[in-house]
Amino acid sequence: MLTLLVALVVCGNEDLRVPAAALAPAIEGRPVIVHLVNRDHVVSITTGPSGPRYTAKTQGGTVVATGLTLQQLRDQHPDIYRKLHPAISADASARLDIATVD
């Protein structure tokens, strides 16, 4: 709820919807785990044989990067990586222990 409220305050009356064409159920035959959307790009994280793969498109649908590892995304598109990095967990064992949250 707080995230939505912050998004509304930051974006004002701008349209918060992402065109359906920018989202895909599979990319290059790999199932999509999640789509992360920011003001400039839609980053789709798909399954890969040795870990997740990242594909980035502009909001207009132009493919900027496809099938990259996180390190490749960091090296080739540091601007996209900087926006993506806070939203991902590099450690699959990371979790929130509800019992310890006050």
MARLOLO-749633 format. One line per field, with one value per residue: residue number from 0; residue in three letters; x, z, y of N, C-alpha, C in turn. Coordinates in nm, 3 decimals, decimal comma. Layout:
k = NUM ...
r = ALA ...
n_X = X ...
n_Z = Z ...
n_Y = Y ...
ca_X = X ...
ca_Z = Z ...
ca_Y = Y ...
c_X = X ...
c_Z = Z ...
c_Y = Y ...
***
This chain:
k = 0 1 2 3 4 5 6 7 8 9 10 11 12 13 14 15 16 17 18 19 20 21 22 23 24 25 26 27 28 29 30 31 32 33 34 35 36 37 38 39 40 41 42 43 44 45 46 47 48 49 50 51 52 53 54 55 56 57 58 59 60 61 62 63 64 65 66 67 68 69 70 71 72 73 74 75 76 77 78 79 80 81 82 83 84 85 86 87 88 89 90 91 92 93 94 95 96 97 98 99 100 101
r = MET LEU THR LEU LEU VAL ALA LEU VAL VAL CYS GLY ASN GLU ASP LEU ARG VAL PRO ALA ALA ALA LEU ALA PRO ALA ILE GLU GLY ARG PRO VAL ILE VAL HIS LEU VAL ASN ARG ASP HIS VAL VAL SER ILE THR THR GLY PRO SER GLY PRO ARG TYR THR ALA LYS THR GLN GLY GLY THR VAL VAL ALA THR GLY LEU THR LEU GLN GLN LEU ARG ASP GLN HIS PRO ASP ILE TYR ARG LYS LEU HIS PRO ALA ILE SER ALA ASP ALA SER ALA ARG LEU ASP ILE ALA THR VAL ASP
n_X = 0,083 0,191 0,393 0,247 0,118 0,340 0,429 0,216 0,233 0,489 0,469 0,246 -0,021 0,051 0,031 0,041 0,040 0,180 0,240 0,083 0,216 0,479 0,533 0,599 0,508 0,707 1,050 1,260 1,200 1,237 1,090 0,936 1,031 0,986 0,877 1,033 0,957 1,042 1,062 1,191 1,259 1,167 1,253 1,298 1,318 1,434 1,434 1,736 1,991 2,207 2,139 1,959 1,851 1,865 1,662 1,620 1,399 1,297 1,042 0,892 0,917 1,148 1,414 1,686 1,875 1,936 1,893 2,109 2,353 2,360 2,607 2,695 2,495 2,552 2,809 2,766 2,542 2,538 2,372 2,110 2,150 2,212 1,965 1,820 1,949 1,889 1,645 1,674 1,779 2,087 2,143 2,000 1,910 1,830 1,590 1,292 1,242 0,960 0,899 1,091 1,051 0,956
n_Z = 0,000 0,083 -0,107 -0,344 -0,280 -0,258 -0,523 -0,654 -0,549 -0,636 -0,915 -0,982 -1,190 -1,400 -1,635 -1,499 -1,605 -1,784 -2,123 -2,260 -2,463 -2,402 -2,211 -2,176 -2,180 -2,217 -2,309 -2,573 -2,557 -2,289 -1,970 -1,805 -1,501 -1,356 -1,421 -1,401 -1,360 -1,444 -1,476 -1,724 -1,839 -1,896 -1,732 -1,781 -1,609 -1,670 -1,665 -1,679 -1,806 -1,630 -1,429 -1,360 -1,638 -1,800 -1,965 -2,124 -2,209 -2,365 -2,253 -2,476 -2,609 -2,746 -2,775 -2,563 -2,434 -2,423 -2,280 -2,097 -1,839 -1,492 -1,437 -1,698 -1,771 -1,587 -1,676 -1,947 -1,954 -1,742 -1,640 -1,644 -1,478 -1,231 -1,158 -1,136 -0,949 -0,662 -0,640 -0,649 -0,515 -0,450 -0,313 -0,288 -0,058 0,102 0,318 0,476 0,811 0,970 1,240 1,375 1,315 1,427
n_Y = -0,119 0,125 0,153 0,190 0,429 0,600 0,583 0,707 0,967 1,045 1,015 1,157 1,248 1,089 0,819 0,502 0,254 -0,025 -0,093 -0,381 -0,509 -0,474 -0,657 -1,003 -1,353 -1,538 -1,528 -1,564 -1,836 -1,892 -1,917 -1,640 -1,496 -1,261 -0,924 -0,620 -0,290 0,037 0,395 0,431 0,180 -0,167 -0,445 -0,777 -1,077 -1,391 -1,754 -1,942 -2,167 -2,167 -1,995 -1,685 -1,479 -1,163 -0,931 -0,625 -0,366 -0,062 0,167 0,203 -0,034 -0,106 -0,326 -0,336 -0,491 -0,840 -1,161 -1,153 -1,220 -1,122 -0,999 -0,938 -0,757 -0,556 -0,479 -0,403 -0,235 -0,021 0,184 0,080 -0,140 -0,013 0,090 -0,143 -0,304 -0,247 -0,377 -0,648 -0,968 -1,102 -1,326 -1,627 -1,742 -1,542 -1,403 -1,282 -1,283 -1,311 -1,334 -1,187 -0,925 -0,607
ca_X = 0,000 0,280 0,461 0,152 0,100 0,462 0,428 0,118 0,285 0,604 0,432 0,133 -0,129 0,104 -0,022 0,130 0,028 0,281 0,172 0,089 0,314 0,612 0,546 0,585 0,508 0,835 1,144 1,351 1,164 1,261 0,980 0,964 1,014 0,927 0,905 1,055 0,924 1,072 1,017 1,254 1,277 1,105 1,354 1,236 1,412 1,390 1,516 1,846 2,052 2,302 2,096 1,867 1,893 1,801 1,631 1,571 1,333 1,250 0,896 0,833 0,927 1,275 1,501 1,816 1,963 1,859 1,958 2,236 2,368 2,363 2,738 2,695 2,410 2,629 2,919 2,722 2,437 2,545 2,259 1,997 2,190 2,201 1,823 1,771 2,020 1,820 1,522 1,703 1,860 2,191 2,150 1,871 1,868 1,785 1,447 1,246 1,191 0,849 0,899 1,185 1,014 0,872
ca_Z = 0,000 0,090 -0,236 -0,437 -0,240 -0,298 -0,669 -0,693 -0,513 -0,721 -1,056 -1,004 -1,273 -1,513 -1,651 -1,438 -1,672 -1,882 -2,236 -2,257 -2,562 -2,342 -2,123 -2,249 -2,092 -2,238 -2,393 -2,636 -2,511 -2,145 -1,890 -1,733 -1,357 -1,314 -1,496 -1,315 -1,442 -1,392 -1,565 -1,856 -1,892 -1,842 -1,726 -1,761 -1,561 -1,715 -1,621 -1,769 -1,769 -1,519 -1,347 -1,425 -1,753 -1,795 -2,091 -2,098 -2,318 -2,331 -2,235 -2,609 -2,660 -2,814 -2,697 -2,534 -2,397 -2,416 -2,237 -2,029 -1,697 -1,414 -1,457 -1,832 -1,765 -1,514 -1,760 -2,075 -1,934 -1,599 -1,601 -1,616 -1,361 -1,110 -1,123 -1,108 -0,837 -0,533 -0,642 -0,658 -0,410 -0,507 -0,232 -0,294 0,076 0,175 0,347 0,585 0,922 1,023 1,386 1,431 1,275 1,526
ca_Y = 0,000 0,240 0,165 0,249 0,568 0,671 0,591 0,809 1,098 1,074 1,022 1,246 1,197 1,014 0,684 0,405 0,125 -0,065 -0,156 -0,527 -0,553 -0,468 -0,774 -1,129 -1,469 -1,607 -1,455 -1,661 -1,968 -1,908 -1,861 -1,516 -1,502 -1,135 -0,802 -0,504 -0,173 0,171 0,501 0,425 0,045 -0,287 -0,550 -0,908 -1,177 -1,523 -1,865 -1,976 -2,295 -2,152 -1,883 -1,592 -1,397 -1,033 -0,866 -0,490 -0,294 0,072 0,169 0,196 -0,171 -0,130 -0,414 -0,277 -0,602 -0,964 -1,283 -1,127 -1,251 -0,999 -0,937 -0,880 -0,638 -0,455 -0,431 -0,345 -0,134 0,015 0,268 -0,009 -0,219 0,069 0,100 -0,276 -0,367 -0,243 -0,456 -0,791 -1,030 -1,187 -1,446 -1,695 -1,782 -1,423 -1,407 -1,198 -1,363 -1,234 -1,339 -1,091 -0,789 -0,540
c_X = 0,087 0,352 0,371 0,131 0,220 0,465 0,331 0,167 0,398 0,561 0,317 0,025 -0,080 0,044 0,079 0,125 0,141 0,208 0,190 0,192 0,455 0,639 0,522 0,586 0,637 0,920 1,247 1,327 1,186 1,145 1,025 0,936 0,939 0,963 0,923 1,044 0,969 1,031 1,068 1,252 1,186 1,213 1,283 1,345 1,354 1,480 1,624 1,910 2,146 2,266 2,006 1,932 1,807 1,783 1,571 1,513 1,303 1,100 0,824 0,844 1,056 1,366 1,640 1,918 1,878 1,946 2,090 2,236 2,370 2,496 2,748 2,610 2,484 2,739 2,871 2,621 2,434 2,429 2,137 2,027 2,172 2,056 1,766 1,826 1,946 1,697 1,548 1,786 1,960 2,200 2,012 1,821 1,818 1,634 1,416 1,187 1,086 0,853 0,991 1,153 0,922 0,767
c_Z = 0,000 -0,042 -0,338 -0,406 -0,280 -0,448 -0,716 -0,663 -0,606 -0,865 -1,084 -1,085 -1,393 -1,516 -1,598 -1,506 -1,771 -1,998 -2,233 -2,354 -2,505 -2,251 -2,203 -2,151 -2,103 -2,330 -2,442 -2,582 -2,362 -2,069 -1,814 -1,585 -1,310 -1,413 -1,395 -1,401 -1,372 -1,498 -1,708 -1,920 -1,825 -1,848 -1,693 -1,718 -1,597 -1,655 -1,725 -1,722 -1,649 -1,432 -1,425 -1,541 -1,756 -1,936 -2,058 -2,226 -2,270 -2,310 -2,369 -2,673 -2,735 -2,724 -2,686 -2,505 -2,388 -2,372 -2,165 -1,886 -1,623 -1,433 -1,595 -1,837 -1,696 -1,601 -1,883 -2,061 -1,787 -1,552 -1,566 -1,490 -1,232 -1,065 -1,080 -0,978 -0,702 -0,526 -0,642 -0,539 -0,476 -0,433 -0,227 -0,156 0,158 0,195 0,461 0,692 0,996 1,176 1,449 1,396 1,380 1,460
c_Y = 0,125 0,262 0,231 0,396 0,652 0,688 0,699 0,949 1,138 1,098 1,117 1,180 1,117 0,874 0,583 0,269 0,102 -0,130 -0,308 -0,581 -0,553 -0,588 -0,901 -1,245 -1,550 -1,522 -1,555 -1,802 -1,993 -1,845 -1,736 -1,536 -1,377 -1,025 -0,691 -0,379 -0,046 0,272 0,483 0,286 -0,057 -0,393 -0,680 -1,005 -1,313 -1,630 -1,890 -2,104 -2,284 -2,032 -1,789 -1,516 -1,272 -0,977 -0,730 -0,431 -0,154 0,064 0,162 0,059 -0,201 -0,213 -0,351 -0,386 -0,728 -1,082 -1,266 -1,180 -1,117 -0,925 -0,873 -0,754 -0,524 -0,395 -0,354 -0,232 -0,091 0,102 0,183 -0,091 -0,140 0,083 -0,035 -0,332 -0,360 -0,335 -0,606 -0,838 -1,123 -1,320 -1,511 -1,736 -1,663 -1,432 -1,313 -1,288 -1,280 -1,228 -1,234 -0,947 -0,728 -0,455
***
